[in-house]
Amino acid sequence: MGFMSALLGRRGIMACTWAVESVVINHLKEQLIYLGNANDQEALATVQAIMDDEVNHRDEGLAQGGANSIWYQPLRWSISVFTESVIRFGMR
Ligand SMILES: [Fe+2]
């Protein structure tokens, strides 16, 4: 995914970054809810720190134009679906 995005240049890389991180952040939000309900403070703090990093990456992708070009919408959509699939497959 990264290689294919890189072929499209800097905005392609940023579109890939934004798409991956957006999906990952949604997944981490689910994990935070689960860990909060399980009252696992150590795991909660670890996942929260990871999420803070991913939010920064997503926001950088946004700031660098990764989410605002309609030409990259199919790329963002495909990367989002692929990332979601990998996460769901990994959770099985
Ligand atoms: Fe990241």
PDB file of the backbone (N, CA, C, O) and the ligand in Angstrom, with CONECT records:
HET    LIG  A 101       1
ATOM      1  N   MET A   1       0.818  -1.188   0.000  1.00  0.00           N
ATOM      2  CA  MET A   1       0.000   0.000   0.000  1.00  0.00           C
ATOM      3  C   MET A   1       0.864   1.256   0.000  1.00  0.00           C
ATOM      4  O   MET A   1       0.638   2.190  -0.769  1.00  0.00           O
ATOM      5  N   GLY A   2       1.858   1.251   0.881  1.00  0.00           N
ATOM      6  CA  GLY A   2       2.744   2.412   0.974  1.00  0.00           C
ATOM      7  C   GLY A   2       3.501   2.641  -0.319  1.00  0.00           C
ATOM      8  O   GLY A   2       3.665   3.777  -0.762  1.00  0.00           O
ATOM      9  N   PHE A   3       3.964   1.542  -0.925  1.00  0.00           N
ATOM     10  CA  PHE A   3       4.724   1.675  -2.171  1.00  0.00           C
ATOM     11  C   PHE A   3       3.842   2.229  -3.277  1.00  0.00           C
ATOM     12  O   PHE A   3       4.241   3.141  -4.001  1.00  0.00           O
ATOM     13  N   MET A   4       2.645   1.677  -3.404  1.00  0.00           N
ATOM     14  CA  MET A   4       1.726   2.154  -4.441  1.00  0.00           C
ATOM     15  C   MET A   4       1.372   3.633  -4.221  1.00  0.00           C
ATOM     16  O   MET A   4       1.293   4.413  -5.170  1.00  0.00           O
ATOM     17  N   SER A   5       1.164   3.992  -2.966  1.00  0.00           N
ATOM     18  CA  SER A   5       0.841   5.383  -2.643  1.00  0.00           C
ATOM     19  C   SER A   5       2.015   6.296  -2.965  1.00  0.00           C
ATOM     20  O   SER A   5       1.838   7.412  -3.454  1.00  0.00           O
ATOM     21  N   ALA A   6       3.221   5.802  -2.683  1.00  0.00           N
ATOM     22  CA  ALA A   6       4.419   6.604  -2.933  1.00  0.00           C
ATOM     23  C   ALA A   6       4.589   6.904  -4.422  1.00  0.00           C
ATOM     24  O   ALA A   6       5.148   7.935  -4.797  1.00  0.00           O
ATOM     25  N   LEU A   7       4.100   5.990  -5.263  1.00  0.00           N
ATOM     26  CA  LEU A   7       4.193   6.228  -6.706  1.00  0.00           C
ATOM     27  C   LEU A   7       3.371   7.455  -7.106  1.00  0.00           C
ATOM     28  O   LEU A   7       3.630   8.070  -8.141  1.00  0.00           O
ATOM     29  N   LEU A   8       2.388   7.804  -6.289  1.00  0.00           N
ATOM     30  CA  LEU A   8       1.550   8.965  -6.569  1.00  0.00           C
ATOM     31  C   LEU A   8       2.131  10.252  -5.995  1.00  0.00           C
ATOM     32  O   LEU A   8       1.562  11.329  -6.173  1.00  0.00           O
ATOM     33  N   GLY A   9       3.255  10.141  -5.312  1.00  0.00           N
ATOM     34  CA  GLY A   9       3.904  11.334  -4.791  1.00  0.00           C
ATOM     35  C   GLY A   9       3.537  11.631  -3.348  1.00  0.00           C
ATOM     36  O   GLY A   9       2.906  10.824  -2.665  1.00  0.00           O
ATOM     37  N   ARG A  10       3.949  12.812  -2.904  1.00  0.00           N
ATOM     38  CA  ARG A  10       3.789  13.189  -1.508  1.00  0.00           C
ATOM     39  C   ARG A  10       2.320  13.161  -1.053  1.00  0.00           C
ATOM     40  O   ARG A  10       2.012  12.686   0.040  1.00  0.00           O
ATOM     41  N   ARG A  11       1.437  13.666  -1.890  1.00  0.00           N
ATOM     42  CA  ARG A  11       0.020  13.675  -1.485  1.00  0.00           C
ATOM     43  C   ARG A  11      -0.544  12.260  -1.430  1.00  0.00           C
ATOM     44  O   ARG A  11      -1.442  11.980  -0.635  1.00  0.00           O
ATOM     45  N   GLY A  12      -0.031  11.377  -2.261  1.00  0.00           N
ATOM     46  CA  GLY A  12      -0.448   9.975  -2.196  1.00  0.00           C
ATOM     47  C   GLY A  12      -0.013   9.338  -0.884  1.00  0.00           C
ATOM     48  O   GLY A  12      -0.764   8.580  -0.268  1.00  0.00           O
ATOM     49  N   ILE A  13       1.193   9.650  -0.469  1.00  0.00           N
ATOM     50  CA  ILE A  13       1.695   9.138   0.814  1.00  0.00           C
ATOM     51  C   ILE A  13       0.845   9.685   1.959  1.00  0.00           C
ATOM     52  O   ILE A  13       0.488   8.961   2.889  1.00  0.00           O
ATOM     53  N   MET A  14       0.530  10.969   1.874  1.00  0.00           N
ATOM     54  CA  MET A  14      -0.274  11.585   2.942  1.00  0.00           C
ATOM     55  C   MET A  14      -1.701  11.040   2.943  1.00  0.00           C
ATOM     56  O   MET A  14      -2.302  10.878   4.005  1.00  0.00           O
ATOM     57  N   ALA A  15      -2.249  10.754   1.751  1.00  0.00           N
ATOM     58  CA  ALA A  15      -3.578  10.149   1.672  1.00  0.00           C
ATOM     59  C   ALA A  15      -3.559   8.759   2.310  1.00  0.00           C
ATOM     60  O   ALA A  15      -4.490   8.385   3.022  1.00  0.00           O
ATOM     61  N   CYS A  16      -2.502   8.002   2.052  1.00  0.00           N
ATOM     62  CA  CYS A  16      -2.350   6.667   2.637  1.00  0.00           C
ATOM     63  C   CYS A  16      -2.237   6.784   4.159  1.00  0.00           C
ATOM     64  O   CYS A  16      -2.892   6.051   4.898  1.00  0.00           O
ATOM     65  N   THR A  17      -1.404   7.708   4.610  1.00  0.00           N
ATOM     66  CA  THR A  17      -1.217   7.911   6.049  1.00  0.00           C
ATOM     67  C   THR A  17      -2.537   8.260   6.719  1.00  0.00           C
ATOM     68  O   THR A  17      -2.908   7.675   7.736  1.00  0.00           O
ATOM     69  N   TRP A  18      -3.235   9.216   6.135  1.00  0.00           N
ATOM     70  CA  TRP A  18      -4.506   9.648   6.722  1.00  0.00           C
ATOM     71  C   TRP A  18      -5.506   8.497   6.780  1.00  0.00           C
ATOM     72  O   TRP A  18      -6.185   8.308   7.789  1.00  0.00           O
ATOM     73  N   ALA A  19      -5.593   7.731   5.696  1.00  0.00           N
ATOM     74  CA  ALA A  19      -6.566   6.631   5.640  1.00  0.00           C
ATOM     75  C   ALA A  19      -6.228   5.533   6.655  1.00  0.00           C
ATOM     76  O   ALA A  19      -7.104   5.071   7.386  1.00  0.00           O
ATOM     77  N   VAL A  20      -4.971   5.121   6.699  1.00  0.00           N
ATOM     78  CA  VAL A  20      -4.573   4.061   7.640  1.00  0.00           C
ATOM     79  C   VAL A  20      -4.818   4.511   9.071  1.00  0.00           C
ATOM     80  O   VAL A  20      -5.421   3.792   9.868  1.00  0.00           O
ATOM     81  N   GLU A  21      -4.344   5.706   9.385  1.00  0.00           N
ATOM     82  CA  GLU A  21      -4.443   6.166  10.772  1.00  0.00           C
ATOM     83  C   GLU A  21      -5.890   6.375  11.192  1.00  0.00           C
ATOM     84  O   GLU A  21      -6.233   6.126  12.347  1.00  0.00           O
ATOM     85  N   SER A  22      -6.738   6.822  10.287  1.00  0.00           N
ATOM     86  CA  SER A  22      -8.144   7.010  10.638  1.00  0.00           C
ATOM     87  C   SER A  22      -8.787   5.693  11.043  1.00  0.00           C
ATOM     88  O   SER A  22      -9.542   5.636  12.013  1.00  0.00           O
ATOM     89  N   VAL A  23      -8.486   4.634  10.298  1.00  0.00           N
ATOM     90  CA  VAL A  23      -9.037   3.320  10.633  1.00  0.00           C
ATOM     91  C   VAL A  23      -8.445   2.812  11.945  1.00  0.00           C
ATOM     92  O   VAL A  23      -9.161   2.289  12.798  1.00  0.00           O
ATOM     93  N   VAL A  24      -7.132   2.972  12.096  1.00  0.00           N
ATOM     94  CA  VAL A  24      -6.461   2.503  13.316  1.00  0.00           C
ATOM     95  C   VAL A  24      -7.023   3.227  14.544  1.00  0.00           C
ATOM     96  O   VAL A  24      -7.254   2.610  15.584  1.00  0.00           O
ATOM     97  N   ILE A  25      -7.239   4.526  14.415  1.00  0.00           N
ATOM     98  CA  ILE A  25      -7.771   5.307  15.541  1.00  0.00           C
ATOM     99  C   ILE A  25      -9.161   4.809  15.932  1.00  0.00           C
ATOM    100  O   ILE A  25      -9.460   4.690  17.120  1.00  0.00           O
ATOM    101  N   ASN A  26     -10.002   4.520  14.960  1.00  0.00           N
ATOM    102  CA  ASN A  26     -11.330   3.974  15.284  1.00  0.00           C
ATOM    103  C   ASN A  26     -11.206   2.650  16.028  1.00  0.00           C
ATOM    104  O   ASN A  26     -11.945   2.387  16.977  1.00  0.00           O
ATOM    105  N   HIS A  27     -10.267   1.821  15.587  1.00  0.00           N
ATOM    106  CA  HIS A  27     -10.047   0.543  16.258  1.00  0.00           C
ATOM    107  C   HIS A  27      -9.540   0.769  17.689  1.00  0.00           C
ATOM    108  O   HIS A  27      -9.987   0.104  18.623  1.00  0.00           O
ATOM    109  N   LEU A  28      -8.615   1.703  17.848  1.00  0.00           N
ATOM    110  CA  LEU A  28      -8.069   1.968  19.188  1.00  0.00           C
ATOM    111  C   LEU A  28      -9.143   2.532  20.122  1.00  0.00           C
ATOM    112  O   LEU A  28      -9.129   2.255  21.321  1.00  0.00           O
ATOM    113  N   LYS A  29     -10.074   3.321  19.577  1.00  0.00           N
ATOM    114  CA  LYS A  29     -11.168   3.829  20.410  1.00  0.00           C
ATOM    115  C   LYS A  29     -11.990   2.666  20.969  1.00  0.00           C
ATOM    116  O   LYS A  29     -12.394   2.686  22.132  1.00  0.00           O
ATOM    117  N   GLU A  30     -12.233   1.659  20.137  1.00  0.00           N
ATOM    118  CA  GLU A  30     -12.956   0.469  20.609  1.00  0.00           C
ATOM    119  C   GLU A  30     -12.166  -0.240  21.704  1.00  0.00           C
ATOM    120  O   GLU A  30     -12.733  -0.710  22.691  1.00  0.00           O
ATOM    121  N   GLN A  31     -10.850  -0.311  21.517  1.00  0.00           N
ATOM    122  CA  GLN A  31     -10.004  -0.963  22.511  1.00  0.00           C
ATOM    123  C   GLN A  31     -10.019  -0.194  23.833  1.00  0.00           C
ATOM    124  O   GLN A  31     -10.034  -0.797  24.906  1.00  0.00           O
ATOM    125  N   LEU A  32     -10.014   1.129  23.750  1.00  0.00           N
ATOM    126  CA  LEU A  32     -10.031   1.943  24.972  1.00  0.00           C
ATOM    127  C   LEU A  32     -11.338   1.731  25.741  1.00  0.00           C
ATOM    128  O   LEU A  32     -11.336   1.664  26.970  1.00  0.00           O
ATOM    129  N   ILE A  33     -12.441   1.628  25.018  1.00  0.00           N
ATOM    130  CA  ILE A  33     -13.726   1.368  25.686  1.00  0.00           C
ATOM    131  C   ILE A  33     -13.685   0.006  26.377  1.00  0.00           C
ATOM    132  O   ILE A  33     -14.106  -0.137  27.525  1.00  0.00           O
ATOM    133  N   TYR A  34     -13.169  -0.995  25.653  1.00  0.00           N
ATOM    134  CA  TYR A  34     -13.077  -2.338  26.221  1.00  0.00           C
ATOM    135  C   TYR A  34     -12.202  -2.349  27.479  1.00  0.00           C
ATOM    136  O   TYR A  34     -12.582  -2.906  28.508  1.00  0.00           O
ATOM    137  N   LEU A  35     -11.028  -1.725  27.378  1.00  0.00           N
ATOM    138  CA  LEU A  35     -10.097  -1.728  28.514  1.00  0.00           C
ATOM    139  C   LEU A  35     -10.632  -0.896  29.677  1.00  0.00           C
ATOM    140  O   LEU A  35     -10.392  -1.217  30.841  1.00  0.00           O
ATOM    141  N   GLY A  36     -11.352   0.166  29.358  1.00  0.00           N
ATOM    142  CA  GLY A  36     -11.975   0.961  30.410  1.00  0.00           C
ATOM    143  C   GLY A  36     -13.009   0.145  31.173  1.00  0.00           C
ATOM    144  O   GLY A  36     -13.092   0.215  32.399  1.00  0.00           O
ATOM    145  N   ASN A  37     -13.796  -0.630  30.434  1.00  0.00           N
ATOM    146  CA  ASN A  37     -14.794  -1.493  31.073  1.00  0.00           C
ATOM    147  C   ASN A  37     -14.136  -2.609  31.871  1.00  0.00           C
ATOM    148  O   ASN A  37     -14.661  -3.043  32.896  1.00  0.00           O
ATOM    149  N   ALA A  38     -12.975  -3.073  31.392  1.00  0.00           N
ATOM    150  CA  ALA A  38     -12.246  -4.133  32.089  1.00  0.00           C
ATOM    151  C   ALA A  38     -11.425  -3.577  33.246  1.00  0.00           C
ATOM    152  O   ALA A  38     -10.842  -4.333  34.023  1.00  0.00           O
ATOM    153  N   ASN A  39     -11.381  -2.248  33.355  1.00  0.00           N
ATOM    154  CA  ASN A  39     -10.636  -1.565  34.408  1.00  0.00           C
ATOM    155  C   ASN A  39      -9.158  -1.966  34.435  1.00  0.00           C
ATOM    156  O   ASN A  39      -8.569  -2.151  35.500  1.00  0.00           O
ATOM    157  N   ASP A  40      -8.577  -2.093  33.247  1.00  0.00           N
ATOM    158  CA  ASP A  40      -7.147  -2.416  33.131  1.00  0.00           C
ATOM    159  C   ASP A  40      -6.393  -1.110  32.875  1.00  0.00           C
ATOM    160  O   ASP A  40      -6.190  -0.714  31.727  1.00  0.00           O
ATOM    161  N   GLN A  41      -5.989  -0.460  33.937  1.00  0.00           N
ATOM    162  CA  GLN A  41      -5.401   0.879  33.837  1.00  0.00           C
ATOM    163  C   GLN A  41      -4.058   0.896  33.102  1.00  0.00           C
ATOM    164  O   GLN A  41      -3.769   1.829  32.353  1.00  0.00           O
ATOM    165  N   GLU A  42      -3.253  -0.124  33.317  1.00  0.00           N
ATOM    166  CA  GLU A  42      -1.934  -0.165  32.672  1.00  0.00           C
ATOM    167  C   GLU A  42      -2.083  -0.305  31.153  1.00  0.00           C
ATOM    168  O   GLU A  42      -1.444   0.418  30.389  1.00  0.00           O
ATOM    169  N   ALA A  43      -2.927  -1.235  30.732  1.00  0.00           N
ATOM    170  CA  ALA A  43      -3.161  -1.422  29.292  1.00  0.00           C
ATOM    171  C   ALA A  43      -3.835  -0.190  28.701  1.00  0.00           C
ATOM    172  O   ALA A  43      -3.539   0.212  27.576  1.00  0.00           O
ATOM    173  N   LEU A  44      -4.739   0.402  29.468  1.00  0.00           N
ATOM    174  CA  LEU A  44      -5.444   1.601  29.021  1.00  0.00           C
ATOM    175  C   LEU A  44      -4.450   2.739  28.743  1.00  0.00           C
ATOM    176  O   LEU A  44      -4.535   3.413  27.716  1.00  0.00           O
ATOM    177  N   ALA A  45      -3.523   2.937  29.659  1.00  0.00           N
ATOM    178  CA  ALA A  45      -2.523   4.007  29.489  1.00  0.00           C
ATOM    179  C   ALA A  45      -1.632   3.733  28.279  1.00  0.00           C
ATOM    180  O   ALA A  45      -1.267   4.656  27.550  1.00  0.00           O
ATOM    181  N   THR A  46      -1.284   2.464  28.069  1.00  0.00           N
ATOM    182  CA  THR A  46      -0.430   2.099  26.933  1.00  0.00           C
ATOM    183  C   THR A  46      -1.151   2.358  25.616  1.00  0.00           C
ATOM    184  O   THR A  46      -0.588   2.952  24.696  1.00  0.00           O
ATOM    185  N   VAL A  47      -2.405   1.904  25.532  1.00  0.00           N
ATOM    186  CA  VAL A  47      -3.168   2.095  24.287  1.00  0.00           C
ATOM    187  C   VAL A  47      -3.444   3.580  24.057  1.00  0.00           C
ATOM    188  O   VAL A  47      -3.447   4.042  22.916  1.00  0.00           O
ATOM    189  N   GLN A  48      -3.675   4.323  25.132  1.00  0.00           N
ATOM    190  CA  GLN A  48      -3.911   5.760  24.991  1.00  0.00           C
ATOM    191  C   GLN A  48      -2.666   6.462  24.419  1.00  0.00           C
ATOM    192  O   GLN A  48      -2.779   7.357  23.581  1.00  0.00           O
ATOM    193  N   ALA A  49      -1.482   6.042  24.883  1.00  0.00           N
ATOM    194  CA  ALA A  49      -0.239   6.624  24.371  1.00  0.00           C
ATOM    195  C   ALA A  49      -0.061   6.303  22.888  1.00  0.00           C
ATOM    196  O   ALA A  49       0.365   7.151  22.104  1.00  0.00           O
ATOM    197  N   ILE A  50      -0.397   5.060  22.515  1.00  0.00           N
ATOM    198  CA  ILE A  50      -0.315   4.663  21.105  1.00  0.00           C
ATOM    199  C   ILE A  50      -1.294   5.503  20.285  1.00  0.00           C
ATOM    200  O   ILE A  50      -0.966   5.981  19.199  1.00  0.00           O
ATOM    201  N   MET A  51      -2.506   5.673  20.831  1.00  0.00           N
ATOM    202  CA  MET A  51      -3.503   6.448  20.101  1.00  0.00           C
ATOM    203  C   MET A  51      -3.058   7.897  19.931  1.00  0.00           C
ATOM    204  O   MET A  51      -3.272   8.483  18.869  1.00  0.00           O
ATOM    205  N   ASP A  52      -2.451   8.477  20.945  1.00  0.00           N
ATOM    206  CA  ASP A  52      -1.955   9.857  20.822  1.00  0.00           C
ATOM    207  C   ASP A  52      -0.981   9.976  19.650  1.00  0.00           C
ATOM    208  O   ASP A  52      -1.030  10.941  18.887  1.00  0.00           O
ATOM    209  N   ASP A  53      -0.091   8.981  19.514  1.00  0.00           N
ATOM    210  CA  ASP A  53       0.852   8.976  18.383  1.00  0.00           C
ATOM    211  C   ASP A  53       0.110   8.899  17.057  1.00  0.00           C
ATOM    212  O   ASP A  53       0.403   9.636  16.116  1.00  0.00           O
ATOM    213  N   GLU A  54      -0.866   7.982  17.003  1.00  0.00           N
ATOM    214  CA  GLU A  54      -1.587   7.782  15.742  1.00  0.00           C
ATOM    215  C   GLU A  54      -2.420   9.011  15.363  1.00  0.00           C
ATOM    216  O   GLU A  54      -2.554   9.334  14.183  1.00  0.00           O
ATOM    217  N   VAL A  55      -2.972   9.687  16.356  1.00  0.00           N
ATOM    218  CA  VAL A  55      -3.721  10.917  16.089  1.00  0.00           C
ATOM    219  C   VAL A  55      -2.778  11.970  15.491  1.00  0.00           C
ATOM    220  O   VAL A  55      -3.143  12.692  14.564  1.00  0.00           O
ATOM    221  N   ASN A  56      -1.564  12.043  16.039  1.00  0.00           N
ATOM    222  CA  ASN A  56      -0.584  12.984  15.474  1.00  0.00           C
ATOM    223  C   ASN A  56      -0.253  12.641  14.023  1.00  0.00           C
ATOM    224  O   ASN A  56      -0.136  13.532  13.182  1.00  0.00           O
ATOM    225  N   HIS A  57      -0.102  11.354  13.734  1.00  0.00           N
ATOM    226  CA  HIS A  57       0.206  10.930  12.362  1.00  0.00           C
ATOM    227  C   HIS A  57      -0.953  11.275  11.425  1.00  0.00           C
ATOM    228  O   HIS A  57      -0.752  11.801  10.330  1.00  0.00           O
ATOM    229  N   ARG A  58      -2.171  10.966  11.880  1.00  0.00           N
ATOM    230  CA  ARG A  58      -3.348  11.278  11.055  1.00  0.00           C
ATOM    231  C   ARG A  58      -3.455  12.780  10.804  1.00  0.00           C
ATOM    232  O   ARG A  58      -3.706  13.213   9.679  1.00  0.00           O
ATOM    233  N   ASP A  59      -3.264  13.563  11.852  1.00  0.00           N
ATOM    234  CA  ASP A  59      -3.374  15.013  11.715  1.00  0.00           C
ATOM    235  C   ASP A  59      -2.289  15.574  10.797  1.00  0.00           C
ATOM    236  O   ASP A  59      -2.518  16.548  10.080  1.00  0.00           O
ATOM    237  N   GLU A  60      -1.114  14.958  10.822  1.00  0.00           N
ATOM    238  CA  GLU A  60      -0.045  15.384   9.910  1.00  0.00           C
ATOM    239  C   GLU A  60      -0.435  15.054   8.468  1.00  0.00           C
ATOM    240  O   GLU A  60      -0.198  15.842   7.553  1.00  0.00           O
ATOM    241  N   GLY A  61      -1.038  13.876   8.281  1.00  0.00           N
ATOM    242  CA  GLY A  61      -1.522  13.511   6.949  1.00  0.00           C
ATOM    243  C   GLY A  61      -2.566  14.494   6.452  1.00  0.00           C
ATOM    244  O   GLY A  61      -2.583  14.861   5.277  1.00  0.00           O
ATOM    245  N   LEU A  62      -3.439  14.917   7.361  1.00  0.00           N
ATOM    246  CA  LEU A  62      -4.459  15.903   7.022  1.00  0.00           C
ATOM    247  C   LEU A  62      -3.823  17.250   6.685  1.00  0.00           C
ATOM    248  O   LEU A  62      -4.166  17.880   5.684  1.00  0.00           O
ATOM    249  N   ALA A  63      -2.895  17.678   7.532  1.00  0.00           N
ATOM    250  CA  ALA A  63      -2.241  18.981   7.335  1.00  0.00           C
ATOM    251  C   ALA A  63      -1.463  19.034   6.023  1.00  0.00           C
ATOM    252  O   ALA A  63      -1.305  20.101   5.431  1.00  0.00           O
ATOM    253  N   GLN A  64      -0.977  17.878   5.573  1.00  0.00           N
ATOM    254  CA  GLN A  64      -0.178  17.821   4.344  1.00  0.00           C
ATOM    255  C   GLN A  64      -1.043  17.510   3.114  1.00  0.00           C
ATOM    256  O   GLN A  64      -0.520  17.165   2.055  1.00  0.00           O
ATOM    257  N   GLY A  65      -2.354  17.634   3.260  1.00  0.00           N
ATOM    258  CA  GLY A  65      -3.243  17.493   2.106  1.00  0.00           C
ATOM    259  C   GLY A  65      -3.690  16.085   1.803  1.00  0.00           C
ATOM    260  O   GLY A  65      -4.154  15.811   0.697  1.00  0.00           O
ATOM    261  N   GLY A  66      -3.562  15.185   2.760  1.00  0.00           N
ATOM    262  CA  GLY A  66      -3.908  13.790   2.508  1.00  0.00           C
ATOM    263  C   GLY A  66      -5.396  13.483   2.442  1.00  0.00           C
ATOM    264  O   GLY A  66      -5.784  12.406   1.991  1.00  0.00           O
ATOM    265  N   ALA A  67      -6.233  14.415   2.884  1.00  0.00           N
ATOM    266  CA  ALA A  67      -7.660  14.100   2.959  1.00  0.00           C
ATOM    267  C   ALA A  67      -8.532  15.037   2.142  1.00  0.00           C
ATOM    268  O   ALA A  67      -9.755  14.896   2.143  1.00  0.00           O
ATOM    269  N   ASN A  68      -7.934  15.982   1.453  1.00  0.00           N
ATOM    270  CA  ASN A  68      -8.786  17.005   0.832  1.00  0.00           C
ATOM    271  C   ASN A  68      -8.824  16.978  -0.695  1.00  0.00           C
ATOM    272  O   ASN A  68      -9.397  17.879  -1.310  1.00  0.00           O
ATOM    273  N   SER A  69      -8.232  15.973  -1.310  1.00  0.00           N
ATOM    274  CA  SER A  69      -8.293  15.912  -2.768  1.00  0.00           C
ATOM    275  C   SER A  69      -9.237  14.795  -3.208  1.00  0.00           C
ATOM    276  O   SER A  69      -9.088  13.639  -2.810  1.00  0.00           O
ATOM    277  N   ILE A  70     -10.202  15.163  -4.031  1.00  0.00           N
ATOM    278  CA  ILE A  70     -11.168  14.168  -4.507  1.00  0.00           C
ATOM    279  C   ILE A  70     -10.481  13.116  -5.384  1.00  0.00           C
ATOM    280  O   ILE A  70     -10.974  11.994  -5.500  1.00  0.00           O
ATOM    281  N   TRP A  71      -9.361  13.464  -5.994  1.00  0.00           N
ATOM    282  CA  TRP A  71      -8.646  12.527  -6.856  1.00  0.00           C
ATOM    283  C   TRP A  71      -8.065  11.357  -6.071  1.00  0.00           C
ATOM    284  O   TRP A  71      -7.818  10.283  -6.619  1.00  0.00           O
ATOM    285  N   TYR A  72      -7.852  11.583  -4.790  1.00  0.00           N
ATOM    286  CA  TYR A  72      -7.288  10.520  -3.960  1.00  0.00           C
ATOM    287  C   TYR A  72      -8.363   9.759  -3.192  1.00  0.00           C
ATOM    288  O   TYR A  72      -8.047   8.868  -2.403  1.00  0.00           O
ATOM    289  N   GLN A  73      -9.633  10.102  -3.414  1.00  0.00           N
ATOM    290  CA  GLN A  73     -10.714   9.431  -2.681  1.00  0.00           C
ATOM    291  C   GLN A  73     -10.717   7.921  -2.920  1.00  0.00           C
ATOM    292  O   GLN A  73     -10.835   7.168  -1.953  1.00  0.00           O
ATOM    293  N   PRO A  74     -10.592   7.441  -4.167  1.00  0.00           N
ATOM    294  CA  PRO A  74     -10.562   5.978  -4.359  1.00  0.00           C
ATOM    295  C   PRO A  74      -9.386   5.320  -3.633  1.00  0.00           C
ATOM    296  O   PRO A  74      -9.513   4.215  -3.105  1.00  0.00           O
ATOM    297  N   LEU A  75      -8.244   6.007  -3.611  1.00  0.00           N
ATOM    298  CA  LEU A  75      -7.072   5.478  -2.896  1.00  0.00           C
ATOM    299  C   LEU A  75      -7.377   5.393  -1.398  1.00  0.00           C
ATOM    300  O   LEU A  75      -7.131   4.368  -0.761  1.00  0.00           O
ATOM    301  N   ARG A  76      -7.914   6.483  -0.846  1.00  0.00           N
ATOM    302  CA  ARG A  76      -8.223   6.485   0.592  1.00  0.00           C
ATOM    303  C   ARG A  76      -9.243   5.394   0.921  1.00  0.00           C
ATOM    304  O   ARG A  76      -9.112   4.698   1.928  1.00  0.00           O
ATOM    305  N   TRP A  77     -10.263   5.248   0.064  1.00  0.00           N
ATOM    306  CA  TRP A  77     -11.293   4.243   0.312  1.00  0.00           C
ATOM    307  C   TRP A  77     -10.686   2.841   0.286  1.00  0.00           C
ATOM    308  O   TRP A  77     -10.941   2.038   1.183  1.00  0.00           O
ATOM    309  N   SER A  78      -9.883   2.545  -0.742  1.00  0.00           N
ATOM    310  CA  SER A  78      -9.295   1.194  -0.830  1.00  0.00           C
ATOM    311  C   SER A  78      -8.367   0.912   0.341  1.00  0.00           C
ATOM    312  O   SER A  78      -8.369  -0.190   0.889  1.00  0.00           O
ATOM    313  N   ILE A  79      -7.585   1.890   0.718  1.00  0.00           N
ATOM    314  CA  ILE A  79      -6.661   1.686   1.841  1.00  0.00           C
ATOM    315  C   ILE A  79      -7.444   1.486   3.138  1.00  0.00           C
ATOM    316  O   ILE A  79      -7.069   0.662   3.972  1.00  0.00           O
ATOM    317  N   SER A  80      -8.531   2.238   3.305  1.00  0.00           N
ATOM    318  CA  SER A  80      -9.354   2.087   4.512  1.00  0.00           C
ATOM    319  C   SER A  80      -9.949   0.685   4.589  1.00  0.00           C
ATOM    320  O   SER A  80      -9.916   0.046   5.640  1.00  0.00           O
ATOM    321  N   VAL A  81     -10.496   0.210   3.466  1.00  0.00           N
ATOM    322  CA  VAL A  81     -11.099  -1.129   3.446  1.00  0.00           C
ATOM    323  C   VAL A  81     -10.025  -2.190   3.716  1.00  0.00           C
ATOM    324  O   VAL A  81     -10.253  -3.126   4.483  1.00  0.00           O
ATOM    325  N   PHE A  82      -8.864  -2.041   3.088  1.00  0.00           N
ATOM    326  CA  PHE A  82      -7.782  -3.012   3.282  1.00  0.00           C
ATOM    327  C   PHE A  82      -7.315  -3.012   4.736  1.00  0.00           C
ATOM    328  O   PHE A  82      -7.138  -4.073   5.334  1.00  0.00           O
ATOM    329  N   THR A  83      -7.118  -1.831   5.298  1.00  0.00           N
ATOM    330  CA  THR A  83      -6.651  -1.727   6.686  1.00  0.00           C
ATOM    331  C   THR A  83      -7.675  -2.330   7.641  1.00  0.00           C
ATOM    332  O   THR A  83      -7.319  -3.063   8.563  1.00  0.00           O
ATOM    333  N   GLU A  84      -8.935  -2.019   7.414  1.00  0.00           N
ATOM    334  CA  GLU A  84      -9.985  -2.581   8.260  1.00  0.00           C
ATOM    335  C   GLU A  84      -9.984  -4.109   8.165  1.00  0.00           C
ATOM    336  O   GLU A  84     -10.145  -4.796   9.174  1.00  0.00           O
ATOM    337  N   SER A  85      -9.805  -4.632   6.965  1.00  0.00           N
ATOM    338  CA  SER A  85      -9.775  -6.085   6.773  1.00  0.00           C
ATOM    339  C   SER A  85      -8.608  -6.722   7.511  1.00  0.00           C
ATOM    340  O   SER A  85      -8.761  -7.763   8.149  1.00  0.00           O
ATOM    341  N   VAL A  86      -7.449  -6.096   7.421  1.00  0.00           N
ATOM    342  CA  VAL A  86      -6.268  -6.643   8.106  1.00  0.00           C
ATOM    343  C   VAL A  86      -6.497  -6.665   9.607  1.00  0.00           C
ATOM    344  O   VAL A  86      -6.171  -7.647  10.273  1.00  0.00           O
ATOM    345  N   ILE A  87      -7.056  -5.587  10.142  1.00  0.00           N
ATOM    346  CA  ILE A  87      -7.310  -5.520  11.589  1.00  0.00           C
ATOM    347  C   ILE A  87      -8.319  -6.597  11.987  1.00  0.00           C
ATOM    348  O   ILE A  87      -8.102  -7.323  12.957  1.00  0.00           O
ATOM    349  N   ARG A  88      -9.414  -6.701  11.246  1.00  0.00           N
ATOM    350  CA  ARG A  88     -10.442  -7.700  11.589  1.00  0.00           C
ATOM    351  C   ARG A  88      -9.899  -9.115  11.459  1.00  0.00           C
ATOM    352  O   ARG A  88     -10.205  -9.980  12.280  1.00  0.00           O
ATOM    353  N   PHE A  89      -9.094  -9.353  10.429  1.00  0.00           N
ATOM    354  CA  PHE A  89      -8.493 -10.680  10.260  1.00  0.00           C
ATOM    355  C   PHE A  89      -7.549 -10.979  11.425  1.00  0.00           C
ATOM    356  O   PHE A  89      -7.521 -12.097  11.938  1.00  0.00           O
ATOM    357  N   GLY A  90      -6.786  -9.982  11.833  1.00  0.00           N
ATOM    358  CA  GLY A  90      -5.845 -10.169  12.931  1.00  0.00           C
ATOM    359  C   GLY A  90      -6.517 -10.415  14.272  1.00  0.00           C
ATOM    360  O   GLY A  90      -5.919 -11.012  15.168  1.00  0.00           O
ATOM    361  N   MET A  91      -7.750  -9.963  14.416  1.00  0.00           N
ATOM    362  CA  MET A  91      -8.467 -10.139  15.681  1.00  0.00           C
ATOM    363  C   MET A  91      -9.145 -11.499  15.777  1.00  0.00           C
ATOM    364  O   MET A  91      -9.686 -11.843  16.828  1.00  0.00           O
ATOM    365  N   ARG A  92      -9.126 -12.280  14.695  1.00  0.00           N
ATOM    366  CA  ARG A  92      -9.800 -13.585  14.711  1.00  0.00           C
ATOM    367  C   ARG A  92      -9.029 -14.598  15.529  1.00  0.00           C
ATOM    368  O   ARG A  92      -9.454 -15.747  15.648  1.00  0.00           O
TER     369      ARG A  92
HETATM  370 FE   LIG A 101       1.076   5.702  12.851  1.00  0.00          FE2+
END
